[in-house]
Amino acid sequence: MKWAKLGSMALLAFGLTACDSLSELTELEVVNENNPDRARALETAGDVESLIASGFLIAYNGTFGYGRGSLMMSAAADETTCSWGNAGLQMFSSEPRVAWPNRSSANYAFATERPWYHKYEALSSIYDGLKAIEDDPDLCESIDCNRATAFAKFVQGYAHGGLALMFDSAFVFDETVDLEVDVLELQAYPAVMTAAIGKLQEAIALSENANWSLENNWMNGYSHSGPELAEIAHALIAQFMTMVARTPAERANVDWGTVVSHVDAGPDEDIYINGDGEVNWFNDLIWFGAQPGSTSWGRADYKTIGWTELEQGTGTGYQDWLSASLDGRGDFELQVPDLRIMPDPDSSRVEGLDFMWKGNSTFRASRGTYHYSMYIHKRWADYPEAGYTAPTPFILYDPMQLIKAEGLWRQGNNAGAADIINVTRVGRGGLPPAAAGDADLVDKLIYEYRIENFIGCAGCAFYTRRGWGDHAPTGPNHHQGLVEGTQVHFAVPGQELDILQKLWYTYGGVGNEGGSLSAPAAAPGVDNRGGTQAPAKLIYAFNGMDSIDERLDYIYRDSGRRTGPAQLTRH
């Protein structure tokens, strides 16, 4: 029997149920049962390939699934607006901003726990798959190990990148970790993002000249070739490099020349993931924000769709709304000359291309009428209308080009930036073209990105707004940053801090928004329960599961919503 000193890390909340007590989690010497489980479960080459293939589903669901943070981050970024309490929406978007209740017992603790643990569940799957290939090269006689390894690296990059975007610090976990001897330590988000980009670069190297294609269900509905997977990885790197910034200074210091090169190497079309009707591949952000047949859930926030009225001087509603006190804000009709938002008065079209007027809000007035909006997004309405089986966006081409435009602008190429801006500003919005000499060129760029990528990317509105402007009070001066008091990232989830016996902490509220970190904020020491620090047992999602069927059943069962829209009640 092998014994191991394992690092201060718990990969899944699920694993807690396998332990009799907290003391079992804090033993310095514990039985390492992971390798025997892997040997029992991964008996064939097909098992190994299936486990690696499942990694993307798990990581994707940890980003787009219900209660994975995407809803509340969208609302906190003033992309969507909603005052229902579900999934932390009201708590995270109400003003004045307050601290996130980062306790494992909090009502909406799952909104940060699920993104955290799902990413590590995905990394656990990839770890077992890659170690199995390493231990038994003969598996490659039955499966394409080059394809499996390339996809594994892609998932590792995607999962680590998601952790670096959302959390102040995280663990870097890959197949180089020796579970017998290594002690894993939390690393600050810049180091985690460096690891993520490194994995994506490995995926590119293994994919860009390959002649294989992914199976149709690996990225549901699309059999991407090796070169196409490399292009998607390039796009993710460009997104990650820009969105990881917590402050305008960090975003300004991004290597924008490299960002532009990754955008240019990325896809020349939109990349989608097919829904499967609430079974496994479910996009909760699209479901929440694209329901033209409903008056009950998210609306489009005026702070995103109202800017052009101010720019073009076509009305005073938005400026009056901004100038009013919070209690004085409510529903009003925009006069926005953007065809994506307002209908063309000279045509029979009664809706904008992407948005539509929906009438008075149905939110509770007691929670703040500043949440109100009369508009809803409809660009992806075919998804809920088709029973959640239509394609949903994963990476959209036009927003990626607008990231390139920002890179050109930051390098002094205003004319090149304006040309890209006008593709959508003029081509879809019907607005007057931007020019290189416009004093508000960057404002026009930001507006285009927000409209074109509206609920098209989980967390992206939040991740970009924190880098586009400083925190500012909500008020008459339009600003590009987050509302003062909005945290720029999340602490390590409270449940994980409990397991690790690290000091409890959180972010949120004026003066505690967070910021640039070069070291993990989750400092060791005496924990909030009075105990002392001790290494925690490494818990695998699949500990004790004897077959690949058990593992995949767990993965697919856990990845679904569990509660469908018809059963989800507002509160």
N, C-alpha and C positions, 0 to 999 in steps of 0.2 A: 504494500500500500504506500503511495507517495503522499508526502506532506508538502505544503507550500506556504510561503509567506506571500500573501496576496495584497495588492494595492488598495488604496482607499477609494473604492469605486463600486457602485452597484449598477448593473446594466438595466435592470428592470424592476419596477414596482411589483410585477408579477412574482419575482423571486422571493419577496418577503413572505409570501404565504407558505413557502416550503420550509421556513425556519420556525422552530418552536419558540424562540425568544430573541430579544435583541442581543442578549449575551452571545448567542451563537454567531451573530453577525460581526462581533468585535473580538473574536478569538485571534490571537497572534498566529497560532498554528491550526490550520484547517485542512481537511481532506480535500484534495483536488479531484473532483469527480467529473470535471469537464471532458477530459480526453476519453475516458471510458464511454461517456454518453455519446461523444462524437463517433466513436468506433461502432457503437450499436446502431446509431441512426443512419449513418452514411455507409451503407453496405454495398451500394452499386454506384457506378459512374453517373447514372441517371439521377440518383439521389443527390449527389454532389452538385450537379448542374442545376437541378430544381431549387436547391437551397440558395445558390448564388443568384439565380434568376429572381427569387422572391425578395431579394434585398431591396430592389428599387421600389417595389410595391410598399414595403414597410416604411421606407424613408419618405416616399411620396405621401403616404397616408399620414405620416407624422408632420407633414407640412400643410396639406390641403384638407385633411379630414376634419370632422366636427370636433370643436374644442381643442384645436391644435394651435390656437393663438392668432390665426389669420383674421378672424372676425374682429376681435378687439383691437388689433393693431391697425386694421383698416379704419375703424372708427376713430382711434386716437390720432391718426394721421389726417383726419378731416377729409378722407376720401368718401367713405359712407358715413351715415349718421343713424343712430338708433339708441333708444333709451331702455330697451328691454334688458333685463338682467342676465339673460342667457349667455353662457360662455364668457362672462366677465365684461360684456359690452358696456353696460351702464357704468360699472366701476372704473373702467379704464378710460372712458371718454368723457365723463362728466367734468364740469368745471366748478370750482377750482380743482385741479388735479390732486390726487392723493397717492400715498404710497401703496404699492401692490402688496396685498396681504400674503406674504410668502411663507405661510404655514401649511404644513401637510393637512391640517384639519380645516383649512379655509374652504368655503363653498366652491370656489372656482379654481382650486389648486390644480385640477386636471388640465387647465389651459396652458400651464407651463410644464407640467409633468409629462403629458402625452408627447409633445414635441421632443422633449429630452429623452425619454425612455424608448420611444419608437426609433429614434436615430441610432441608439445603442443596440436595440434589437436588430436593426438592419446590419450594423457593423459586426454583431455577434454572428449573424448568418454568414456574412462574407468571410469572417475569420475562420469559421469551421470549414467552409468550402475550400479556401485557399490552403489551409493546413492539410486537408485531406489530399489535395493534389500534390502538395509537397511530400507527404508521407508515402504516397503510392503513385509514382509516375505512370504506372501501367494503366491508370484510369484514362489517360489521354489516347489510348487505343480505341476507346469507345465514345468519347466526347471530344469536341474541339476545345482543348484547354486554352488555346490562344484567345478564342472568343470569350470563354468563361472568365479568364483572368482579366481581359480588357474591360469586361462589363463589371467585374468586381471592383476594379480600380475606379471606374466611373461612379459606382455607388458609394465607395469610400469617400470620394471627393465631394459628391453631392451631400452626403450625410454630415461630414465634418463642416462643410460650408454652411449648412443650415444651422448647426450649433454655434458657429462663430458669429453669424448674423444676429441671432436672437439672444444669446447669453453672454455675460461678461467673461466667462471662462468655462472650460470644458476639458475633458480628457481626450487625448489622441490615442486611438486604439486601432491597431492593425495587426497583420499576421506576424510582424516582427517582434511583438510582445511575447515574452516567455512567461507563461502563467505559473511556472514553477518558481521563478526567482524575481521577476520584475515587480517593482512598486510603481504604480501609475499615480502621477500627481496632476492636479488641475493646472491648466495652462491658460494664460490670458488670451482673449479672442484674436489678437494679431498672430500669435503662434499657431493657434488652431486653424486660422484661415491659411496660413502658409502651408500647413500640412494638407489642407483640402486642395489647394491649387496644385501642389506637388502630385497628389493622386490623380487629378484630372489631366495633368501633363503626361503622367504615365499612361493613362487611358488613351490619350491622343497618339502617343508613340506606338502603342500596340494596335491601334485601329485605323490610322489614316491611310495605310496602304494595304489593308486586309481585304480579302475577297469573300468573307463570310457576311451573313446577315443575322440579326437578332430574330428570335422566334417572335411571332405576332403578339404573344401575351406578356413579353418581358416589359415593354412599355406600351401598354394595352392598345391594340389596334394597329400598330405600326411596326413593320419589319425593317428597321433601319439597317442599312449596310454599315460596314466598318467605317468607311470615310464619313458617312452621315453621323455616326455616333461621335466621331472626332469633332465634327462641326458643332454638335450640341455641347460638347465639353468646352470648346473654345468660347461659346456664348456664355456658359455658366461662369467661366473664369472672368470674362468681362463684367458680368453682373456682380460677382463676388468682390472683385477688386474695387469697385466703386461703392457698393452698398455696405461694405464692412465699416466704412467711416462713421464715427460717432459724432463728429463735429465738422463744421465747415473747414477748419484748418486741416483736418485729416483728409477730407475729400479733395482739397486743393493740392495736397501733397501726393496724391495718387500718381503713379506712372502712366500718364494719359496716352503717351505714345504707344505703350504696350497694350493698353486697353483698346485703342483703335485697331491695332493689328489683330487682336483676338476677335473683335466684331467683324472685321473684314474676312477672317477665316471661318466665321460662323455660318449658319444656315442662311440661304437666300429665300426662305419661305417660313411661314408660321409652323411651329411644332405643337402638336396636340397630343392629348391623351384621351382615349375613348372612355366614357362612362359605361358602367355595366348595370345601371339600375339599382344603385344603393347596395350592391353586394360587397364589392371590394374597392373599386376605383370610383371614389366619390369626391367631388369638388364642392366643399361646403361654402367657400367664398362665392362661387358662381351661383349656387342655389340661393344663398342669402341675399345677394345683391342684384339678381336679374329675374325678378318675378313680376312682370307687367300685369299678370292676372291677380296679383295679391296686393293688399294695402297694409300688410301686417308686419313686414320685416324691414330690411334696410332701405334707406333712401339715399339719394346722391347729395352729398354735403355741399352747401352753397360756397364754401371756401375752395372747392375744387372747380365747380362749374360756373361760378359767378364772375371770375376774374375778367373775362373778355368784355362784359358789360362796362366794367370800370375802364379797361384799356380803350375801348372804342367810343366811350361816352354816349352810349345809346340809351341809358337809363340811369336812375339814381337809386333804384331799389337795393342793390347790393351794398353801395356805399352807406346808405341809410341804415341798413341792417348791421353792418360792421360798426357803425358809430353808436348804435343803441347799446344800452346795458344788456347783460345776459338776460335779465328778466323781461326786457323789452323786445327781445327778438322772437320772431315767429314766422309763420308761413308768409311768403310773398311770391309774386310772379316776376321772373326775370325778363329782361329785354336783351337777350344775348344774340348777336348776329352770327352765330356759329351753327351751321346746318347739322352738326352732330347733336346739338342740344335743342335748337328751335326749328320748327318747320319752315320751309320756304313759303312766304306769303303769296308767291306767284304760282304755286303749284297746288295740286290736290293733296299733297302729303300733309298729314296732320300730326306727324311725329317727327322728331329729329332722327338722324341716322342711328344714334347710339343711346339717346335718352328720350324720355317722354314725360309730359305733364301728367300727374296722377291725382291731383287734388289735395285737399287738406290732410295733414298727417294724422295718424291714429295713435301716436304715442301719448303717454300719460303726461298731462300738463304739469302735474306736481313734481315731475322729475326734471323739469326745465324745458320751456318752449324753444330754447336755443337749439334743441335737437331737431326741430321741425324742418321739413323740406317738402316741397310740392312735386319733386322730380324723382324719377327712378331710372335706373340703367336697364337697357333692354337688348344690348348688342348680343349677349349670349343667352337670350331668352329661350332659344330652341332646346337648351339643356333641360330645364325643368319641364318644358312643354312636351318633350320626348320621353318623359319618365326617367330622366337622368342617364340616358344612353347615348346622347350626342357627344361629339368631340368637345373638349374644353381646352383652353390655351395652357401651354406649358412655357413656351418661349415665343414671343411675338416679334415678327421682323421689324415693324416700324418703331416700336420702342427701343429695340437694339440699335437701330440707325440713329435714334435720338441720343443714345448714350455716346455714339460716335460723334454726333454733333457737339455734345458737351466737350468731348476730348479735343475737337478741332478748335472750339472757342477758347478753351483754356490754353491752347498752344498758339493763340493769336490769329487763327484762320477764321475770322468772322464770316467771310463770304462763303466758305465751305459749310459752316454751321447753318447759315441762313438758307442755303440751297436745300439742305436736308429738312430743316424745319418746314419749309414751304411745301414739301411733298404732301404732308397731311394738313397743314394749316390752310393751304389754298385748295389742294386736291380734294380733301374731304370736308373741311370746315367752311370753304367758301369765303375765307377771310382775306383781307388785303395782305399782300406778301410782306414778309419780314425782309429787312435790308441789313447789310453788314454794318452800317453806321447807326443802327437803332440803339438808343440808350437803354432800352428795355429788352434787348435781344435775348438775354439769358432768361428773363421772365417769360418771354414767348416760348422759349425752349422748354422750360419747366412745365408750362401750361400744356404744351403739346404732349409731353411725356405722360402727364397725369390723365389727360383725356384718352389718349391712345392705349394706355396700359391700365385703364380703370378696371379694377378687380380681375385683371389678367394675370396677376402674379401674386402669390400669397406673401404678404408682408412687405412687398416692394414699395408701396406708398409710404410706409413707415420708415423703411430703411433709407429711402432717398431723401425724405423730408428732414431727417435729423442731420444730414450732411449738406443740405442746400441752404440752411439758414440757422441763425442763432435762435434759442428759445426767446419768445416774446409774449407779452400779455395779449390776450385776445382783445381786439379793439379796432379803432378806425383805420389804423395803418396796416395795410395788407402786408403780410410777411410770408416768407417761404419756409420758415422753420417750424418746429413743433411749438405748441402752446406751452408757456412756462409751466414748470412743474411736471411735464411729461417725461418719464424716464426714457433714456436712450437705449437701454437694454434691460434684460431680466437677470436677476441673481440666479445662481444655481438653485434649483427647486428645493423648497423646504424639506421635502421628504428625503432628498439626497443628502442635505446637510445633516439631518437627523441620523442617517445611516453612517455618514462619515464622522459624526460627532465633531462638527465644525461650528464655529460661531454663526448664529442666525443673523441674516442681514437682508435688506431689500432696497429698492429704489422707488422714487416717486415723491411728488410734492416739491414745492419751490425750494431750491437749494440742495435737493438730493436727487437731481436728475441723472447723475452718473456722468461719465465722460471717458476720455482716453485712459486706457489701462496698459501698463507694461508688465504688471504682475497680477496674479489672480486675487480677486477681492475676497474669496472664501478662505479667510485666514484660519490656520489651525489654532487650537487652544481649548479652553474650557467651554463646553457646549451650553446651550440655553437650558438644558435640563440638569446642569450641575455635574455632569460626568466628565471624564477626561478623554482626551483624544486617543483613539486606537485605530489601527488599520481595520477596515471592514472587509468582510468576505466578498469576493467577486461572485456575483450571482448571474448565472446564465438564464436566458429566457427558456432554454430547452433542457435544463437540468432534469434528468429522470425520464426524458421521453425516449423511448426505445426505437422508434421507427421514423422514417422520413414522413410517413403519412400523418403521424401524430404532430410532428413539427409543422407541416404545411397546413394541417387542420387548424392548429393554433394561430398561425400567421394569418390565414384568410378569415378566420372567425374574429380575431381581434382587430383586423384592419377595417372592418365595416363600421357603419355608423352606430349600429345596435338600436338606435332610435330613429325612425324615419320621420320625414317632415310632417306627415299626417299625425304622428303621435307626439311630436315635440311641441310642448305648450309654452306660450309666452309667459314671462313672469317679471 
